[in-house]
Amino acid sequence: MSTQHTHAGSAPGWAYWSRPDVLASLGLTVVMLPASIGVLSQQRATIGPAETAVLALLCTVVLGSPLLAARHPLAGFAMATGAMAALALLPVAISVSAALYPSGVGYLLCLGQLAARSSWTWTLAGWASGVFGAALIALTAPELTAADPAGTGLRLGAFAGLAAAVTAAAAVGMLQRARRIRAEEREQAGLRQAVAEERMRISRDLHDVIAHSMTVMIAQADAARAVLRDDPDLADRAVGTVVTTGRAALHDMRAVVRAEPDAVRSPAPTIDDLPALVDAVRSPVCEAEFEEHGTRRPLAAPVVLALHRAVREGLANAVRHTRHPVRIVVRLEWSDAEVRATVSDDGGAGAATAGLGTGTGLTGLAERVESVGGTLSAAPLEPRGWALTVRLPAGKER
């Protein structure tokens, strides 16, 4: 809280003088100081020029204190409190207590600033000192003594009214403080939500990049090891795919975390990039095919990205969860209103037991597909195999 107060109080130039509380303090000084001087001028019969000048100075200090309180609430309140105490006690020969002059409104503004921008402890202390000041004025005001020399009715009434004014000023300040705290909490909650959403985005995108690429690299490395002695050239091509896929994954990962300035300018994936995804998983122990039927329709950029991610996830799952040899088919079917992409496998040599994957890929993919108006389904095939299918809207660009 103290950091914010320092920042708010140190606003330079017009940023400070244009604040509502500062403008209100200036307006109050312009209106109330002449009124207080006018009331004081009527007391010339009971006080001399020196006392008049001192009282006028004290009234000016009380009205100027809110300007200090706008920067330093505690210092401004302390200055106003000292000036009000002096007005209540000096001079004793005046017929009307100077603490009841219009300038006293400046003290209430300082108390409000203290309650709005300081701790609860200082707020309570300021309110208590204000109530004590109300009692002091009620006991020492000359007009109350003259009107009721022996009784306490007027004094109690005056004390109740002044204490109520002090309490109202503190309550208004505390209300402003509570509103500001709620606004800060809402802002912090929004920031936390934005951070959580960004982390979720990074996590989802990293999964899309790393899961597919690592799966392809592992599959190609296994294939290279299997044919290393019998067919060195084929093994060399598989190792080359591992290297190419690894470099692409590193580049894509940097793009996700914005670590490489040039990476963010990488072109977005297109439909023409889908065959390359299929080629990347093809190996001596993995047969992969790409089929496309129908006439292509325009797709919005987010839809193309969702389609690309869906094919990647389907290929990665087919390679990761199926023992080789396996046959994978990626089929793209176009209609006037949608495009349907299916990634299916024949079950291979059975389910893999490597335990790769976190199980969150399909969940994140489903959210991505639904966000662009599509649907996703994944189910086993008869008699063997598995298929992942996405349906995405087509026919218009956005």
Secondary structure, DSSP 8 states (H G I E B T S, - for coil): -HHHHHHHHT--THHHHTSHHHHHHHHHHHHHHHHHHHHHHTTTTTS-HHHHHHHHHHHHHHHHHHHHHHH-HHHHHHHHHHHHHHHHHS-TT-SS-GGGSGGGHHHHHHHHHHHHHS-HHHHHHHHHHHHHHHHHHHHH-HHHHHH-SS--HHHHHHHHHHHHHHHHHHHHHHHHHHHHHHHHHHHHHHHHHHHHHHHHHHHHHHHHHHHHHHHHHHHHHHHHHHHTTT-HHHHHHHHHHHHHHHHHHHHHHHHHHT-SGGGGGS----GGGHHHHHHHH-BTTEEEEEEEES------HHHHHHHHHHHHHHHHHHHHSB-SSEEEEEEEEE-SSEEEEEEEE--TTSB--S--S-S-HHHHHHHHHHHTT-EEEEEE-SSS-EEEEEEEE-S---
